[in-house]
Amino acid sequence: MRDYYMTDHHDNNQHHGHNMPEEHIQNGHDEGGHHNHHEHMVQDFKKRFWISLVVTIPILALSHMIQGFLGLGDSLHFSGDLYLSFALSSFVFFYGGWPFLKGLFREVKKKEPGMMTLIGLAITVAYAYSSVVVFGVEGEVFFWELATLVDIMLIGHWIEMRSVMSASRALEELAKLMPGEAHRIADDGSTEDIPLEKLEVGDHLLVKPGEKIPADGTVIEGSSTVNESLMTGESKPVSKQQDDEVIGGSVNGEGSLTIKVKKTGENSFLSQVIDLVRQAQESKSRTQDLANRAAFWLTFIALGAGALTFFGWTFWSSQSFVFALERTVTVMVITCPHALGLAVPLVVAVSTSLAARNGFLIRNRSAFEQARNIDALIFDKTGTLTKGEFGVTDVLTFNNQYQKDELLTLAASVEQHSEHPLAKGILNASNNLYEVDEFSSITGKGIKGMVNGKQVFVVSPGYLREQNIELPREQYQGLSGQGKTVVFVLVDDQLEGAIALGDQIRESSYEAIRKLKEMGIRCMMLTGDNKQTAAFVAKEVGLDEFFAEVLPDEKVAKVKEVQSRRLKVAMTGDGVNDAPALAQADVGIAIGAGSDVAVETADIILTDSNPNDVAAVIQLAKSTYRKMIQNLFWATGYNAFAIPLAAGVLVSYGIVLSPAVGAVLMSLSTVIVAINARFLKIEH
């Protein structure tokens, strides 16, 4: 089958032996041309099937066996009916069977016998024998079996090709995300619509509400929300304002944005995603290699079984030559390694597409398959388990004069005039702000200002000690022991509360660790932070182990240390400063890669900054492997059952399979394998 699909247009791309479906999935040449070729092949099989089916109807009507089965006697019998059957069957053989005959020739020429060899030989033997019977040799014709066999093979291949194409449409869908044109802003402020290929880095573009963003860039004016779900898997619209980065292909929300182009063409996020999906689809699978070898040997087993069946019934039984030939044809049809050749590649195609749609980009299929056997998973802390942003984690009140929200509002109101990094964290945590008068900073100690007629101080512990204000030591030490920065709020010289800030743990981290531990995976953490901070985060999210105060160049050694315990190790980090550790691990997972998606050292890239996706991708690896094994078991188990049945071992019990029934069963196994692959899903 693969040879027919790839003939002429893609001959140089045939390098995987018996792995037919991968030829569809691969993108060795021009994307559009490759897709058009596949679409043409689907339509070709469809056309050949329907035309052959129409011609098969009179062949069935003219068959003496079918007439007898329907109780019609000789009512449709007439002089020359056999020659008419021959003519109609010749058309079905040469027109409907042409893909298989061509495939037979090419496989034999390349000395790589496969399923096309089996199908081609089966229909050739049936047609040749029936033809000589028409012209005088004693025997029975196989015209109706031949015609129905070709029809069933055609529809089986048609359904199969549609399944393969449907499974590998991720690239097409991704490519469709980009708009056709962009609104470029000229130096005089006017806008012009230009094709995307004319965009250049540094161009200023206007993105109107509801439009797709034409290129990767930075917002220089305006604010809006942007839907990046198809790009990163992030379901919620992301707020964008000045200096924020946007991704080409994402959808602008309610506001207008002016962006400055940073990346175009093959350097853009979307192009890199498409390239990564292509790499994953082309990447060889170890399980796939096993299936290819099995299919290759099954070809010889089928040919050997066919020969043994023919000579066995011909020379060592009382059955007729016609019976022996029919058994041989049936064996060769029913043992085609069709389902086996499809078993793994279809699952690969479905899992790759499924992963891409959920923001999981698989660069190394072998590593992805290894992910199912991971014993230990090491997380980088900052930006992975935590948000990597300084934010408010705790608000304490001391005198019951103020609620937590009110105290936070007072502090944020004063901080709105500060440039300190702590100020941004406090401001982001407050929903309201008051007017501030007489704002001033206290060098190295904090800030103060008049809010609603009250003097509000936001100061460090050092200021309290300096002013001889008693420090609430137990509460302070408890928070600082967690590696948090604590500031105190005074209102009219009265200590009213404290605000703790730190790198906030992602809500999804708790769920991710729980899921991973349920899979039996040891969860660990690497961080450059002090042991107190690391211990707090580890205890909070439920880690089994942590390594603190680890310098970036020491991370590789820690990964090796865990591997030395004979554990299969996955490393999860931001894909930049964790690159050496990602490369050292058995499976490297880059999380939250964003527009820097092409992280060369990672095996798997998760575009969303969600630790839950780590658990999901490992679960997908397990589910993918399970589907592969199910399909391989079905395909090989089916053949183990079918070969003796087709050879006629149950003839004495009155069970005889015709070639047409053999074709039905073979096609059924192919369809079952295809359907089973389509049931693969991501478990969140």
DODRENKOL-121567 format. One line per 3 residues: their letters; for each residue x, y, z of C-alpha. Coordinates in Angstrom, 2 decimals, always signed. Layout:
N
a = X,Y,Z ~ ...
***
This chain:
684
mrd = +0.00,+0.00,+0.00 ~ +2.75,+2.43,+0.95 ~ +4.40,+2.08,-2.46
yym = +1.24,+2.95,-4.31 ~ +0.66,+5.99,-2.13 ~ +4.17,+7.25,-2.59
tdh = +4.86,+6.35,-6.20 ~ +6.36,+8.95,-8.49 ~ +5.85,+11.96,-6.20
hdn = +7.73,+10.75,-3.14 ~ +9.89,+7.85,-4.19 ~ +12.95,+9.31,-2.47
nqh = +11.09,+9.53,+0.80 ~ +10.48,+5.80,+1.15 ~ +12.90,+4.78,+3.82
hgh = +10.90,+2.98,+6.47 ~ +10.37,-0.36,+4.82 ~ +7.00,-1.66,+5.83
nmp = +5.81,+1.31,+7.82 ~ +3.23,+2.51,+5.35 ~ +1.26,+5.02,+7.39
eeh = +4.35,+6.97,+8.42 ~ +4.76,+7.84,+4.77 ~ +1.51,+9.76,+5.03
iqn = +2.45,+11.43,+8.23 ~ +5.89,+12.49,+7.15 ~ +6.50,+15.82,+5.61
ghd = +9.75,+15.38,+3.80 ~ +8.70,+17.69,+0.95 ~ +6.52,+20.68,+0.42
egg = +3.69,+20.73,+2.98 ~ +0.94,+21.73,+0.58 ~ +2.05,+19.40,-2.21
hhn = +2.38,+16.50,+0.19 ~ -1.10,+17.07,+1.57 ~ -2.59,+17.43,-1.92
hhe = -0.96,+14.17,-2.96 ~ -2.52,+12.37,+0.01 ~ -5.90,+13.91,-0.69
hmv = -5.63,+12.76,-4.30 ~ -4.86,+9.21,-3.14 ~ -7.90,+9.18,-0.85
qdf = -10.12,+10.32,-3.71 ~ -8.52,+7.79,-6.04 ~ -9.29,+4.85,-3.73
kkr = -12.81,+6.17,-3.22 ~ -13.40,+6.42,-6.97 ~ -11.94,+2.97,-7.70
fwi = -14.05,+1.42,-4.94 ~ -17.39,+2.84,-6.13 ~ -16.78,+2.03,-9.80
slv = -15.58,-1.49,-8.97 ~ -18.57,-2.02,-6.68 ~ -21.00,-1.11,-9.48
vti = -19.28,-3.57,-11.84 ~ -19.28,-6.24,-9.11 ~ -23.10,-6.32,-8.94
pil = -23.58,-8.03,-12.36 ~ -20.62,-10.34,-11.58 ~ -22.45,-11.51,-8.46
als = -25.71,-11.87,-10.40 ~ -23.99,-14.04,-13.02 ~ -22.33,-16.34,-10.46
hmi = -23.90,-19.80,-10.44 ~ -23.02,-20.16,-6.76 ~ -24.78,-16.91,-5.83
qgf = -27.80,-17.82,-7.98 ~ -28.05,-21.16,-6.18 ~ -27.65,-19.50,-2.79
lgl = -30.52,-17.13,-3.60 ~ -32.68,-19.97,-4.91 ~ -32.82,-18.56,-8.45
gds = -31.80,-21.82,-10.14 ~ -30.74,-21.20,-13.76 ~ -33.09,-18.26,-14.34
lhf = -30.20,-15.88,-15.03 ~ -28.13,-18.37,-16.99 ~ -27.58,-17.67,-20.70
sgd = -25.14,-18.52,-23.43 ~ -21.93,-16.50,-23.06 ~ -22.56,-15.46,-19.48
lyl = -19.16,-16.85,-18.47 ~ -17.40,-14.62,-21.02 ~ -19.34,-11.60,-19.75
sfa = -18.25,-12.45,-16.21 ~ -14.68,-12.73,-17.48 ~ -14.86,-9.31,-19.16
lss = -16.37,-7.59,-16.09 ~ -13.94,-9.32,-13.75 ~ -11.01,-8.31,-15.96
fvf = -12.08,-4.69,-15.55 ~ -12.28,-5.04,-11.76 ~ -8.92,-6.85,-11.67
fyg = -7.01,-4.31,-13.74 ~ -8.83,-1.11,-12.68 ~ -9.75,-1.84,-9.05
gwp = -6.72,-4.02,-8.42 ~ -4.21,-1.69,-10.08 ~ -2.96,-0.11,-6.79
flk = -2.18,-3.59,-5.45 ~ -0.59,-4.85,-8.66 ~ +1.60,-1.77,-8.86
glf = +2.51,-2.17,-5.20 ~ +3.39,-5.85,-5.78 ~ +5.75,-4.92,-8.62
rev = +7.49,-2.18,-6.62 ~ +7.89,-4.28,-3.48 ~ +9.39,-7.18,-5.42
kkk = +11.66,-4.79,-7.34 ~ +12.94,-3.30,-4.07 ~ +13.21,-6.80,-2.52
epg = +10.94,-5.71,+0.32 ~ +7.91,-8.00,+0.12 ~ +5.00,-6.74,+2.18
mmt = +1.24,-6.63,+2.23 ~ +1.00,-5.37,-1.36 ~ +2.86,-8.52,-2.39
lig = +0.29,-10.67,-0.61 ~ -2.77,-8.85,-1.94 ~ -1.34,-8.64,-5.44
lai = -0.49,-12.34,-5.50 ~ -3.88,-13.32,-4.08 ~ -5.91,-11.48,-6.73
tva = -3.48,-12.45,-9.52 ~ -3.70,-16.15,-8.67 ~ -7.51,-15.97,-8.48
yay = -7.80,-14.06,-11.78 ~ -5.24,-16.13,-13.69 ~ -6.74,-19.44,-12.62
ssv = -10.31,-18.31,-13.37 ~ -9.23,-17.02,-16.80 ~ -7.75,-20.35,-17.91
vvf = -10.91,-22.11,-16.70 ~ -13.00,-19.82,-18.94 ~ -10.92,-20.85,-21.94
gve = -11.05,-24.60,-21.49 ~ -9.23,-25.87,-18.41 ~ -11.44,-27.89,-16.06
gev = -12.18,-26.17,-12.76 ~ -14.25,-23.48,-11.08 ~ -14.03,-19.75,-11.58
ffw = -13.33,-17.29,-8.74 ~ -14.75,-14.19,-10.38 ~ -17.19,-13.16,-7.66
ela = -14.59,-13.87,-4.94 ~ -12.02,-11.86,-6.90 ~ -14.35,-8.89,-7.40
tlv = -15.53,-8.76,-3.79 ~ -11.95,-9.20,-2.57 ~ -10.81,-6.17,-4.61
dim = -13.82,-4.15,-3.43 ~ -13.20,-4.94,+0.22 ~ -9.48,-4.18,-0.08
lig = -10.25,-0.86,-1.76 ~ -12.73,+0.23,+0.90 ~ -10.39,-0.95,+3.65
hwi = -7.55,+1.13,+2.24 ~ -9.84,+4.10,+1.65 ~ -11.07,+4.03,+5.27
emr = -7.52,+3.53,+6.50 ~ -6.13,+6.45,+4.49 ~ -8.89,+8.72,+5.75
svm = -8.03,+7.71,+9.31 ~ -4.34,+8.40,+8.77 ~ -5.03,+11.79,+7.18
sas = -7.50,+12.71,+9.90 ~ -4.93,+11.81,+12.54 ~ -2.20,+13.96,+11.02
ral = -4.11,+17.18,+10.34 ~ -2.44,+19.02,+13.21 ~ -0.01,+20.74,+10.86
eel = -2.79,+21.96,+8.59 ~ -4.87,+23.25,+11.49 ~ -1.88,+25.06,+12.97
akl = -1.02,+26.65,+9.63 ~ -4.61,+27.92,+9.30 ~ -4.24,+29.90,+12.54
mpg = -2.38,+32.72,+10.83 ~ -4.36,+35.57,+9.23 ~ -3.92,+36.36,+5.55
eah = -2.82,+39.98,+5.94 ~ -1.48,+42.44,+8.52 ~ -2.23,+46.14,+9.09
ria = +1.21,+47.77,+8.96 ~ +1.52,+51.29,+10.37 ~ +3.58,+53.62,+8.19
ddg = +5.84,+56.41,+9.50 ~ +3.11,+58.98,+8.84 ~ +0.63,+57.04,+10.99
ste = -1.39,+55.63,+8.09 ~ -2.04,+51.88,+7.81 ~ -1.70,+49.57,+4.85
dip = -2.71,+45.92,+4.48 ~ +0.20,+43.72,+3.43 ~ +0.70,+39.93,+3.03
lek = +2.43,+38.22,+5.96 ~ +5.44,+37.27,+3.87 ~ +6.29,+40.96,+3.47
lev = +6.49,+41.58,+7.23 ~ +9.87,+42.52,+8.64 ~ +11.25,+42.54,+12.16
gdh = +10.65,+45.98,+13.66 ~ +7.43,+46.71,+11.74 ~ +4.60,+48.30,+13.73
llv = +1.24,+46.56,+13.28 ~ -2.29,+47.44,+14.27 ~ -4.37,+44.54,+15.60
kpg = -8.07,+45.33,+15.78 ~ -10.55,+43.73,+18.23 ~ -11.38,+40.14,+17.28
eki = -8.53,+39.82,+14.77 ~ -5.76,+37.23,+14.76 ~ -2.33,+38.55,+15.68
pad = -0.19,+38.36,+12.51 ~ +3.27,+37.84,+14.04 ~ +5.19,+37.38,+17.29
gtv = +5.82,+40.76,+18.82 ~ +5.70,+43.15,+21.76 ~ +2.81,+45.45,+22.66
ieg = +3.88,+49.09,+22.35 ~ +0.43,+50.67,+22.71 ~ -3.03,+49.67,+23.91
sst = -4.37,+46.95,+26.18 ~ -6.57,+43.92,+25.58 ~ -7.03,+40.27,+26.40
vne = -5.69,+37.67,+24.01 ~ -6.92,+34.11,+23.52 ~ -3.80,+31.92,+23.23
slm = -5.57,+28.59,+23.83 ~ -4.76,+27.14,+20.41 ~ -1.14,+28.14,+20.80
tge = -0.24,+27.40,+24.40 ~ -3.15,+25.39,+25.79 ~ -3.96,+28.20,+28.26
skp = -7.75,+28.21,+28.37 ~ -8.24,+31.67,+29.90 ~ -7.70,+34.86,+27.85
vsk = -4.41,+36.48,+28.83 ~ -4.30,+40.21,+29.66 ~ -1.88,+42.16,+27.44
qqd = -0.59,+45.70,+27.85 ~ +2.51,+47.70,+27.03 ~ +5.77,+45.66,+26.92
dev = +3.92,+42.31,+27.02 ~ +4.73,+39.75,+24.35 ~ +2.09,+38.37,+21.97
igg = +2.15,+35.25,+19.81 ~ +1.27,+35.18,+16.13 ~ -1.92,+33.20,+15.52
svn = -3.54,+34.03,+18.87 ~ -6.83,+35.96,+18.82 ~ -7.12,+39.53,+20.09
geg = -10.03,+40.34,+22.39 ~ -11.93,+43.55,+22.99 ~ -9.16,+46.17,+22.67
slt = -6.92,+47.47,+19.88 ~ -3.21,+46.73,+20.12 ~ -0.19,+48.19,+18.39
ikv = +2.63,+45.67,+18.31 ~ +6.24,+45.71,+17.21 ~ +7.21,+42.62,+15.20
kkt = +9.96,+40.52,+16.86 ~ +9.87,+37.32,+14.81 ~ +8.58,+36.41,+11.36
gen = +8.47,+33.38,+9.11 ~ +10.30,+30.28,+10.24 ~ +11.51,+31.98,+13.44
sfl = +7.97,+32.55,+14.72 ~ +6.40,+30.55,+17.53 ~ +3.84,+28.97,+15.20
sqv = +6.44,+27.91,+12.64 ~ +8.51,+26.35,+15.40 ~ +5.45,+24.51,+16.70
idl = +4.72,+23.18,+13.20 ~ +8.36,+22.14,+12.82 ~ +8.32,+20.37,+16.18
vrq = +5.12,+18.51,+15.30 ~ +6.72,+17.49,+12.01 ~ +9.87,+16.30,+13.80
aqe = +7.74,+14.27,+16.19 ~ +5.79,+12.69,+13.34 ~ +9.01,+11.80,+11.53
sks = +10.76,+10.57,+14.67 ~ +11.23,+6.83,+14.71 ~ +9.51,+4.89,+17.46
rtq = +11.10,+1.85,+19.10 ~ +7.74,+0.13,+19.31 ~ +7.20,+1.07,+15.68
dla = +10.46,-0.68,+14.71 ~ +9.19,-3.80,+16.44 ~ +5.96,-3.63,+14.43
nra = +7.90,-3.18,+11.19 ~ +10.05,-6.23,+11.86 ~ +6.98,-8.26,+12.79
afw = +5.23,-7.21,+9.58 ~ +8.28,-8.12,+7.50 ~ +8.53,-11.62,+8.94
ltf = +4.77,-12.09,+8.77 ~ +5.06,-11.57,+5.02 ~ +7.36,-14.59,+4.73
ial = +5.22,-16.57,+7.15 ~ +2.17,-15.84,+5.00 ~ +3.96,-16.82,+1.79
gag = +5.26,-19.98,+3.46 ~ +1.82,-20.80,+4.89 ~ +0.26,-20.24,+1.47
alt = +2.74,-22.59,-0.19 ~ +2.34,-25.20,+2.54 ~ -1.45,-24.98,+2.30
ffg = -1.40,-25.39,-1.48 ~ +0.97,-28.36,-1.56 ~ -0.61,-29.92,+1.52
wtf = -4.12,-29.99,+0.07 ~ -2.86,-30.84,-3.44 ~ -0.57,-33.81,-2.66
wss = -1.62,-35.08,+0.77 ~ -5.41,-34.99,+0.67 ~ -8.30,-36.10,-1.46
qsf = -9.45,-32.52,-2.01 ~ -9.48,-31.03,-5.50 ~ -6.90,-28.71,-6.98
vfa = -9.54,-25.97,-6.99 ~ -10.07,-26.41,-3.23 ~ -6.31,-26.28,-2.61
ler = -6.06,-23.10,-4.66 ~ -8.97,-21.51,-2.84 ~ -7.39,-22.30,+0.54
tvt = -4.09,-20.84,-0.66 ~ -5.70,-17.65,-1.89 ~ -7.59,-17.28,+1.40
vmv = -4.44,-17.80,+3.50 ~ -2.55,-15.17,+1.52 ~ -5.39,-12.68,+1.83
itc = -6.18,-13.18,+5.48 ~ -2.55,-13.05,+6.65 ~ -1.71,-9.69,+5.07
pha = +0.23,-7.65,+7.68 ~ -2.11,-4.76,+6.99 ~ -3.39,-4.17,+10.53
lgl = +0.07,-4.83,+11.96 ~ +1.69,-2.23,+9.73 ~ -0.96,+0.27,+10.80
avp = -1.00,-0.58,+14.52 ~ +1.79,+1.67,+15.80 ~ +2.00,+4.51,+13.22
lvv = -1.67,+5.40,+13.65 ~ -1.26,+5.63,+17.43 ~ +1.87,+7.75,+16.89
avs = -0.05,+10.09,+14.58 ~ -3.01,+10.41,+16.94 ~ -0.87,+10.97,+20.05
tsl = +1.31,+13.56,+18.28 ~ -1.73,+15.50,+17.04 ~ -3.46,+15.19,+20.40
aar = -0.35,+16.41,+22.20 ~ +0.09,+19.36,+19.84 ~ -3.52,+20.49,+20.32
ngf = -2.95,+20.51,+24.09 ~ +0.34,+22.39,+23.96 ~ +2.57,+19.31,+24.38
lir = +5.30,+19.34,+21.72 ~ +7.15,+16.04,+21.40 ~ +10.61,+16.41,+19.84
nrs = +11.94,+12.94,+20.66 ~ +9.53,+10.03,+20.35 ~ +11.89,+7.52,+21.97
afe = +12.19,+9.73,+25.04 ~ +8.42,+10.22,+25.02 ~ +7.95,+6.44,+25.07
qar = +10.46,+6.20,+27.95 ~ +8.35,+8.66,+29.95 ~ +5.95,+5.83,+30.81
nid = +8.75,+4.17,+32.85 ~ +9.84,+7.26,+34.82 ~ +10.68,+6.48,+38.47
ali = +11.64,+9.98,+39.61 ~ +10.72,+13.45,+38.40 ~ +12.91,+16.42,+39.35
fdk = +11.28,+19.85,+39.21 ~ +13.12,+23.14,+39.02 ~ +11.44,+25.39,+41.62
tgt = +11.37,+28.94,+40.31 ~ +9.03,+29.37,+37.38 ~ +8.00,+25.71,+37.42
ltk = +6.47,+24.75,+40.77 ~ +6.29,+28.45,+41.62 ~ +5.21,+31.39,+39.47
gef = +8.63,+33.02,+39.49 ~ +6.94,+36.29,+40.51 ~ +7.20,+38.15,+43.79
gvt = +3.69,+38.31,+45.26 ~ +1.78,+38.58,+48.53 ~ +1.49,+35.22,+50.29
dvl = +0.26,+36.25,+53.77 ~ -1.42,+39.26,+55.42 ~ -1.42,+39.44,+59.24
tfn = -3.37,+41.89,+61.44 ~ -2.39,+42.52,+65.07 ~ -4.95,+44.77,+66.77
nqy = -8.23,+43.92,+65.04 ~ -8.47,+47.55,+63.92 ~ -8.37,+46.61,+60.26
qkd = -9.51,+43.71,+58.12 ~ -6.82,+42.10,+55.97 ~ -8.19,+43.61,+52.75
ell = -8.28,+47.12,+54.24 ~ -4.75,+46.81,+55.59 ~ -3.55,+45.63,+52.18
tla = -5.34,+48.56,+50.49 ~ -3.65,+51.07,+52.80 ~ -0.22,+49.56,+52.08
asv = -0.84,+49.36,+48.33 ~ -2.01,+52.99,+48.22 ~ +1.35,+54.12,+49.60
eqh = +3.31,+51.64,+47.43 ~ +1.78,+52.97,+44.19 ~ +4.36,+55.75,+44.26
seh = +7.29,+53.38,+44.87 ~ +9.61,+51.79,+42.30 ~ +10.71,+48.99,+44.62
pla = +10.11,+45.37,+43.44 ~ +8.10,+44.70,+46.60 ~ +5.70,+47.47,+45.62
kgi = +4.55,+45.68,+42.47 ~ +3.73,+42.55,+44.43 ~ +1.63,+44.47,+46.97
lna = -0.10,+46.52,+44.27 ~ -1.04,+43.38,+42.31 ~ -2.66,+41.91,+45.42
snn = -4.96,+44.88,+46.12 ~ -8.20,+45.63,+44.29 ~ -8.58,+49.21,+45.55
lye = -6.34,+52.25,+45.99 ~ -6.76,+55.51,+47.90 ~ -5.33,+58.96,+47.17
vde = -1.97,+59.53,+48.87 ~ -0.51,+62.82,+50.13 ~ +2.91,+63.67,+51.49
fss = +4.54,+60.57,+50.07 ~ +8.19,+60.06,+50.99 ~ +10.68,+57.24,+51.25
itg = +12.65,+56.23,+54.34 ~ +16.08,+55.38,+52.94 ~ +16.74,+51.67,+53.16
kgi = +13.84,+51.14,+55.53 ~ +10.54,+51.72,+53.66 ~ +8.02,+54.40,+52.67
kgm = +5.27,+56.54,+54.20 ~ +2.35,+58.74,+53.16 ~ -0.95,+60.26,+54.27
vng = -3.97,+58.09,+53.37 ~ -7.46,+59.29,+54.31 ~ -5.95,+61.58,+56.94
kqv = -3.85,+58.83,+58.52 ~ -0.10,+58.41,+58.28 ~ +0.71,+55.00,+56.89
fvv = +4.17,+53.42,+57.03 ~ +5.25,+50.33,+55.11 ~ +8.62,+49.42,+56.59
spg = +11.21,+46.73,+57.14 ~ +11.92,+44.87,+60.41 ~ +15.04,+47.05,+60.72
ylr = +12.87,+50.17,+61.01 ~ +10.91,+48.63,+63.90 ~ +14.12,+47.79,+65.73
eqn = +15.45,+51.30,+65.06 ~ +12.26,+52.84,+66.49 ~ +12.24,+50.41,+69.43
iel = +8.91,+48.96,+68.33 ~ +8.49,+45.43,+69.60 ~ +8.69,+42.89,+66.78
pre = +6.16,+40.03,+66.81 ~ +9.01,+37.51,+66.70 ~ +7.09,+34.23,+66.54
qyq = +5.01,+35.30,+63.56 ~ +7.92,+37.05,+61.87 ~ +10.28,+34.10,+62.26
gls = +7.60,+31.71,+61.06 ~ +7.22,+33.64,+57.79 ~ +10.89,+34.45,+57.27
gqg = +11.68,+30.79,+57.96 ~ +9.71,+30.00,+54.84 ~ +12.05,+32.21,+52.85
ktv = +9.54,+35.04,+52.61 ~ +10.19,+38.78,+52.81 ~ +8.13,+40.46,+55.54
vfv = +7.19,+44.16,+55.69 ~ +5.21,+45.83,+58.48 ~ +2.35,+48.31,+58.27
lvd = +2.07,+51.13,+60.82 ~ -0.91,+53.47,+60.98 ~ -0.35,+56.64,+63.01
dql = +2.73,+55.03,+64.61 ~ +0.73,+51.99,+65.71 ~ +1.86,+48.56,+64.43
ega = -1.27,+47.18,+62.77 ~ -0.08,+44.31,+60.67 ~ +2.46,+42.61,+58.42
ial = +2.57,+41.55,+54.79 ~ +4.69,+38.58,+53.64 ~ +5.86,+38.32,+50.04
gdq = +7.52,+35.48,+48.23 ~ +7.63,+33.39,+45.08 ~ +4.08,+32.08,+44.97
ire = +3.42,+28.36,+44.56 ~ +1.27,+27.60,+41.55 ~ -2.15,+26.22,+42.43
ssy = -1.66,+23.54,+39.78 ~ +1.54,+22.31,+41.49 ~ -0.42,+20.65,+44.30
eai = -2.60,+18.68,+41.88 ~ +0.36,+17.77,+39.65 ~ +2.39,+16.30,+42.53
rkl = -0.63,+14.35,+43.76 ~ -1.22,+12.82,+40.32 ~ +2.45,+11.96,+39.83
kem = +2.68,+10.27,+43.23 ~ -0.44,+8.27,+42.40 ~ +1.48,+6.97,+39.36
gir = +4.25,+5.81,+41.71 ~ +6.69,+8.52,+40.65 ~ +9.03,+10.07,+43.26
cmm = +8.77,+13.87,+43.09 ~ +11.87,+15.95,+43.79 ~ +12.92,+19.59,+43.51
ltg = +16.13,+21.43,+42.61 ~ +16.56,+25.05,+43.70 ~ +19.22,+27.64,+44.35
dnk = +17.18,+28.93,+47.29 ~ +18.17,+28.34,+50.91 ~ +17.15,+25.18,+52.73
qta = +14.39,+26.90,+54.71 ~ +12.63,+28.13,+51.58 ~ +13.11,+24.80,+49.81
afv = +11.85,+22.84,+52.82 ~ +8.72,+25.00,+53.01 ~ +7.85,+24.56,+49.31
ake = +8.64,+20.81,+49.44 ~ +6.41,+20.30,+52.47 ~ +3.67,+22.54,+51.09
vgl = +3.26,+20.70,+47.77 ~ +4.11,+17.23,+49.11 ~ +7.50,+16.49,+47.52
def = +9.43,+13.35,+48.47 ~ +12.82,+15.03,+48.36 ~ +14.55,+18.33,+47.59
fae = +18.01,+19.72,+46.84 ~ +18.61,+23.30,+48.02 ~ +21.33,+25.89,+47.39
vlp = +22.19,+24.19,+44.08 ~ +24.06,+26.39,+41.61 ~ +23.05,+26.15,+37.92
dek = +26.21,+24.23,+36.99 ~ +25.59,+21.74,+39.82 ~ +22.15,+20.67,+38.58
vak = +23.60,+18.06,+36.22 ~ +25.45,+16.42,+39.10 ~ +22.21,+16.17,+41.08
vke = +20.43,+14.52,+38.14 ~ +23.32,+12.03,+37.85 ~ +23.12,+11.40,+41.60
vqs = +19.45,+10.40,+41.33 ~ +20.21,+8.29,+38.22 ~ +22.94,+6.49,+40.17
rrl = +20.16,+5.05,+42.35 ~ +19.05,+3.10,+39.27 ~ +16.05,+5.35,+38.79
kva = +14.71,+6.52,+35.42 ~ +14.76,+10.29,+35.79 ~ +12.77,+13.06,+34.12
mtg = +13.86,+16.67,+34.61 ~ +11.36,+19.52,+34.36 ~ +12.57,+23.10,+34.06
dgv = +12.23,+26.32,+32.15 ~ +14.37,+25.03,+29.31 ~ +16.99,+27.80,+29.46
nda = +19.18,+27.74,+32.61 ~ +18.17,+24.11,+33.15 ~ +19.40,+23.03,+29.71
pal = +22.33,+20.82,+30.86 ~ +20.14,+19.03,+33.41 ~ +17.39,+18.57,+30.82
aqa = +19.94,+16.97,+28.50 ~ +21.34,+14.69,+31.21 ~ +17.95,+13.35,+32.32
dvg = +16.44,+10.29,+30.65 ~ +13.53,+12.54,+29.66 ~ +13.89,+16.33,+29.52
iai = +10.68,+18.36,+29.83 ~ +10.71,+22.13,+29.25 ~ +7.71,+23.82,+30.85
gag = +6.32,+27.27,+30.09 ~ +8.62,+27.72,+27.10 ~ +6.29,+30.36,+25.60
sdv = +7.65,+31.95,+22.45 ~ +11.08,+30.38,+23.09 ~ +9.51,+27.05,+22.24
ave = +12.43,+25.60,+20.28 ~ +14.45,+24.51,+23.31 ~ +17.09,+22.32,+21.75
tad = +17.85,+20.23,+24.83 ~ +14.31,+19.23,+25.81 ~ +12.65,+16.04,+24.57
iil = +9.17,+17.32,+25.37 ~ +8.08,+20.97,+25.44 ~ +4.99,+22.10,+27.35
tds = +3.98,+25.54,+26.10 ~ +1.81,+26.40,+29.10 ~ +3.33,+27.10,+32.53
npn = +1.21,+24.45,+34.18 ~ +2.85,+21.63,+36.22 ~ -0.35,+19.63,+35.68
dva = +0.73,+19.25,+32.07 ~ +3.79,+17.29,+33.27 ~ +1.50,+14.70,+34.80
avi = -0.75,+14.79,+31.73 ~ +2.08,+14.20,+29.25 ~ +3.42,+11.25,+31.27
qla = -0.11,+9.85,+31.41 ~ -0.35,+10.33,+27.64 ~ +2.92,+8.40,+27.21
kst = +1.47,+5.54,+29.25 ~ -1.83,+5.62,+27.33 ~ -0.02,+5.79,+23.98
yrk = +2.10,+2.75,+24.79 ~ -0.97,+0.88,+26.04 ~ -2.75,+1.60,+22.72
miq = +0.30,+0.42,+20.76 ~ +0.42,-2.85,+22.66 ~ -3.34,-3.34,+22.26
nlf = -3.05,-2.83,+18.51 ~ +0.00,-5.08,+18.17 ~ -1.70,-7.78,+20.23
wat = -4.85,-7.57,+18.11 ~ -2.98,-7.61,+14.80 ~ -0.63,-10.50,+15.66
gyn = -3.25,-12.41,+17.64 ~ -5.66,-12.10,+14.73 ~ -3.10,-13.60,+12.34
afa = -2.23,-16.43,+14.72 ~ -5.92,-17.32,+14.80 ~ -6.64,-16.66,+11.13
ipl = -3.82,-18.57,+9.37 ~ -4.86,-22.11,+10.40 ~ -8.54,-21.25,+9.90
aag = -7.83,-19.95,+6.41 ~ -5.70,-23.00,+5.63 ~ -8.75,-25.20,+6.22
vlv = -7.94,-27.01,+9.48 ~ -11.66,-26.97,+10.36 ~ -12.87,-28.28,+7.01
syg = -13.93,-31.54,+8.67 ~ -16.32,-29.47,+10.82 ~ -17.83,-27.80,+7.79
ivl = -16.08,-24.45,+8.40 ~ -14.59,-23.11,+5.19 ~ -13.54,-19.50,+4.66
spa = -13.74,-18.13,+1.14 ~ -11.22,-15.49,-0.04 ~ -13.95,-12.84,+0.20
vga = -14.70,-13.72,+3.85 ~ -10.95,-13.67,+4.49 ~ -10.79,-10.18,+3.04
vlm = -13.70,-9.07,+5.25 ~ -11.94,-10.33,+8.37 ~ -8.63,-8.77,+7.36
sls = -10.24,-5.41,+6.63 ~ -12.18,-5.65,+9.89 ~ -8.94,-6.01,+11.86
tvi = -7.56,-2.94,+10.11 ~ -10.65,-0.88,+10.93 ~ -10.59,-2.05,+14.58
vai = -6.93,-1.02,+14.89 ~ -7.74,+2.40,+13.39 ~ -10.76,+2.93,+15.65
nar = -8.81,+1.83,+18.74 ~ -6.10,+4.40,+17.95 ~ -8.72,+7.14,+17.63
flk = -9.94,+6.43,+21.19 ~ -6.61,+7.63,+22.58 ~ -7.17,+10.66,+24.81
ieh = -5.36,+12.91,+27.26 ~ -6.37,+12.40,+30.89 ~ -6.16,+15.66,+32.85
***
